[in-house]
Amino acid sequence: MSENEQLNMQLISGIAAFEGKNFTVAVQTLSPLADQGDPEAQYRVAIMAQNGLGMTVNELLAFKYMKSAAESGMAPAQHGLGFMYKVGECVTQNSSKAAEWFRKSAEQGMAGSQTTLAMMYEQGDGVEKDAEEARRWYRLAGFDEV
């Protein structure tokens, strides 16, 4: 088995542990891959570090890995980073940065990001208030009556 195949098996095993809520095993399995720059591993380790699942809460680690996974183009991580900025969790609250990350995720079709971005345009939160842009994002998220 090649090294690449071994790393892929390790990733699959770690994700399975994460999905099965066996966070201690997930942390042990995914942390080395996250350290090596794997976005899937980084995203899940970030969630565990953010919420203290299988490890002590570590906001710096959570932000570092969520940001790295988001920068790799991973839509769920972009949404997660947007959320961190929106509510000021693991990082200083910044609605305009939140909007930037929600937009990146929304443009990849993440309905949660589309809805959040629509609300931000509706309220003028981190973006200039724009009812038409809010309606556009609501429609993309699947809301017909807006």
Buried (B, 14 or more C-beta within 10 A) or exposed (E): EEEEEEBBEBBEBBBEBBEEEBBEBBBBBBBBBBEEEBBBBBBBBBBBBBEEBBBEEBEEBBBBBBBBBBBBEBBBBBBBBBBBBBEEBBBEEBBEBBBBBBBBBBBBEBBBBBBBBBBBBBEEBBBEEBEEBBBBBBBBBEBEEE
